[in-house]
Amino acid sequence: MYSEKISMLQIGLLMGSFFVAGAGLFYNGFLFQSVDFNPFVPLLSGLLLSLLPAALVAWLCTRHRRKNILSISQEVVGPFFGFLLVFPLVVAHFLLPLPLSRIAAELVVDVYLIQTPPLLLTVVILTISCWIATLGTESVARTNDEHLVIIFPLTVIMFALSVPDIRPELARPFFQPDFSYWNQLEFYGSLLIFLSFSLVLFLNNSISHSEKIYRMIFALKGFGVIYLFITAYMIIGTLGMEMAATFDQPLKVKMTTLRETVFIERVDIFLILLWLFPTVTAMAALIVTAARAMGQWMGLPNYRIIVILYYIVAVIASPVMLPFQHAKRMLLYMGPIWMAFLTVVLLILFVASLWKSPQKIKA
């Protein structure tokens, strides 16, 4: 179960799906708070910051073919230190689905299922994600393919519906950026949308042509940035200061404004499909990669039991995520911590891999 064959296209689309899921959270949080200023230049600087870990992951995957981060770390720094380096990343992969599921539940409940308890929907979303994870990495990739077939046409439809209501005069000019973003924790938390490349490190042992994969993933990264910029511009131009002023209000207040100013009532289901599908897939990808790592460490024949145990613990811990602010705060802090630690780990592995020649590794 640890050697599934995943096509380059499927892995690339999985990365793209995680990007879209993060972008949805980005709109809901940081962008609405900072609509006073032009967010594109600082966001582009965030993209440049994220290129460092992405490039390091690409280099490690091409240098250590058919080996995931567990094997790479054990070879270049030893079993003990390799475990210490990678274990926090595995923990992060297990923790991130908790706030993601709570935020996704808040969106769906406030927009569509008004009478549904958020905790119940959080458990439902976790259940779907864990069920997909038990089917294996190939199933995660296939599910992602099916989601994207729906998501991108719906995005085009949403664009078409909102074009007549765009008010470009509300969007700040590109020459008025606010670089105080760099002092805000929310900015670094939003960079989660660019850091999905760590998943490839956990799946590298089932990838055969890393160079081609990373050419495809970097192309998808560029496409995702264009997608984000266009969508963000439309949201800023259409909703303007009114939406930004309601950030601290319940999410359904903002979504009601969105329906009244941009979309028809029946487009609610489009919003659900657009944000919920890739979010569930992203959660399944995080869970399955962490479970694979734990299964390999423990020498288990497969990692399904790890996913099942994780699901039980996650459901028990779900009440902690019931307050929406708790989930937002957890994601806000975990984003920068994950980004910083991932970059440090990659730099350590990069230096250690250069220090230890392939001949010594084989010996």
C-alpha positions, -999 to +999 in steps of 0.1 A: +000+000+000+031+022+002+040+020-035+008+032-053+015+045-088+003+080-092+004+098-125+021+131-129-011+148-140-030+135-109-003+147-085-002+181-103-039+185-101-038+175-064-015+204-058-038+227-078-068+216-058-050+223-025-042+258-039-078+265-047-089+253-012-064+276+004-075+305-018-110+301-005-098+305+031-076+334+020-107+352+007-126+346+038-100+359+061-070+380+053-081+396+020-114+410+035-094+426+064-069+443+041-092+455+013-082+491+020-050+487+001-037+470-030-030+434-019-014+421-052+021+434-048+025+420-012+008+388-023+034+385-051+061+390-026+046+361-007+047+340-038+084+348-042+089+338-005+072+305-011+095+297-041+123+289-017+107+258-001+092+248-034+126+249-052+142+229-023+115+203-025+120+200-063+158+197-058+154+170-031+129+150-051+151+150-082+183+142-063+167+114-043+145+096-067+117+072-055+124+082-019+101+102+003+111+126+031+113+098+056+140+079+037+158+111+026+161+124+062+172+091+076+199+088+050+214+123+052+211+131+089+206+096+105+175+078+118+172+097+151+176+132+138+157+123+107+127+114+128+130+146+149+131+167+117+101+151+100+078+143+129+066+179+135+056+181+098+036+149+102+019+164+132+011+195+112-005+173+085-027+157+111-036+190+128-044+212+098-076+193+087-092+202+121-095+240+115-100+234+078-131+212+085-145+237+110-141+267+087-156+247+058-185+237+080-191+274+090-192+284+053-218+257+044-239+261+075-241+299+072-247+299+035-270+270+029-277+245+057-288+272+082-305+247+107-276+223+108-253+224+139-218+234+128-203+206+149-224+180+131-212+192+097-176+194+109-178+157+118-194+149+084-166+167+065-139+149+086-157+116+079-156+121+042-120+132+042-109+102+063-129+078+042-111+091+010-078+088+029-084+051+038-088+044+000-052+054-006-032+081-024-044+071-058-080+075-047-072+110-033-058+119-067-087+105-086-112+123-064-094+155-070-096+150-107-133+146-105-137+177-083-117+199-107-139+189-136-167+205-117-149+234-099-133+252-128-165+254-150-184+267-120-158+293-114-162+305-149-199+306-144-195+327-112-172+351-131-198+355-158-225+362-133-205+388-114-190+407-144-219+432-147-215+442-110-178+448-109-168+482-097-132+487-106-131+521-090-132+505-056-100+486-062-069+504-052-043+511-079-013+489-082+009+518-072-006+521-037+005+488-020+006+485+017+038+466+027+027+466+064+014+432+054+048+419+062+043+427+099+010+409+101+007+372+111-023+369+088-002+375+057+021+345+065-009+324+074-023+331+040+009+317+024-006+282+031-019+285-004+016+283-018+030+255+005+013+224-008+045+212-022+055+194+010+029+167+000+052+157-029+080+149-004+057+124+014+047+108-019+081+109-037+086+071-035+057+066-059+068+093-085+089+082-114+099+114-133+103+142-108+116+167-133+085+166-154+063+167-123+079+198-110+077+215-144+040+208-143+036+219-107+054+252-112+033+258-142+002+251-121+016+275-095+018+303-120-017+295-133-030+295-097-015+329-090-032+343-121-065+327-110-061+341-075-053+376-087-083+377-111-107+364-085-093+386-058-096+417-080-132+408-088-141+403-051-124+436-041-140+455-070-174+441-064-177+441-027-154+469-018-153+485+016-188+472+026-176+436+028-144+445+046-163+464+072-183+432+081-153+410+087-161+406+124-197+398+118-210+363+112-200+348+079-236+345+067-238+383+069-210+386+043-224+358+022-259+374+022-243+406+010-225+386-016-257+371-029-275+404-030-248+423-048-233+397-071-251+364-075-286+351-078-299+330-049-295+297-067-258+302-069-254+291-033-248+256-044-220+268-067-202+284-037-205+251-018-191+231-046-164+256-053-150+257-017-161+224-001-149+199-027-113+210-029-112+216+008-123+180+015-097+167-010-070+188+005-078+174+040-077+139+027-043+145+011-029+159+043-043+130+063-031+103+039+004+117+037+007+119+075-008+084+079+017+070+053+046+084+073+033+070+106+027+036+090+062+035+076+077+044+109+057+018+127+063-009+101+026-015+095+015-034+064-008-005+055-018+029+069-056+024+071-055+017+108-037+050+113-064+069+094-091+052+114-074+060+147-069+096+136-106+098+127-116+087+162-093+112+179-104+140+155-141+134+162-135+134+199-115+166+196-141+183+173-159+202+202-126+221+207-131+234+171-167+243+176-160+280+183-153+295+148-127+319+163-107+290+177-104+273+143-094+306+126-068+313+153-054+277+150-050+280+113-036+315+116-008+303+139-002+270+122+003+285+088+034+306+096+048+279+119+044+252+092+059+275+066+089+284+087+096+249+100+092+234+066+117+258+051+142+251+079+139+214+075+144+216+038+174+238+042+189+213+067+183+184+043+196+204+014+229+212+032+232+177+046+226+162+012+253+183-004+276+175+024+270+137+021+278+125-014+257+099-031+286+075-028+286+078+010+248+075+010+250+042-009+278+030+014 
